[in-house]
Amino acid sequence: MDAATIAGLLADPVRLKVVAALALGAGTIEEAAAASGLGLKDVALAAAGWPARGWWTATGTG
């Protein structure tokens, strides 16, 4: 992942919270939502496309 991609991920406050949740160990959408204080829909929208790019592979659902 290059610097521009990382900057883009962190530029949006919602994506920043999701990235922080993942860095702290969240492995599912539900865990990321709980850790970030965001709703499931917000987390899902923020992370849409990340698995396809190899940025995150969810471990399951709840």
N, C-alpha and C positions, 0 to 999 in steps of 0.2 A: 504494500500500500504506500503510495507516494504522499508527500507533504500536502499537496493540494487536496487530495482526497480526505486526509485527516482533518484539514482545516474546514473543508465543507461539512464533514460530519459534526464538528464541534461548533459550527457557526449558528446552527439552529438550536434554541433552548430546549426543545423537546428531544431532539436527537442527542443533545449533550447529556440529558438526564438518562436516556436509554443506554448510551455508551457507558456512562458511569455505573449504572446498574449491572451491566454486563462485566465491567472491570471488577466489580465487587463480588462476582460469582453467580449472578443470575444465569440460569441455563434455559429457561422457558419464557414465553411471552408473559405468563402469569407471574413468574418470579420477577421479571423486569418491571412489570406494572406495579407490583407490591413495593419493590425497592425504590422505585422512582417517584411513587405517589401519583402516577399517571393512570388513566383508564386503559383498559385492554385495547380499545380501538386506537387510541393515540399511539401506543407502543407499536401496534401492528402496522399502522400507517408509517410511522417513523422508520421502522425496520424493513419495510417492504423492499424486496429485491436484494437485501443483504445476503441471505443464504446463497442465492444464485451467483453472487459475486465472490463467495467464499469468505465474507467478512464475519459471518456468524452462522453457526449450525445449531439450531435449537435441539435440545435433548429430549423433548417431548412436550406434552401438554398437561401441566399441573401435576 
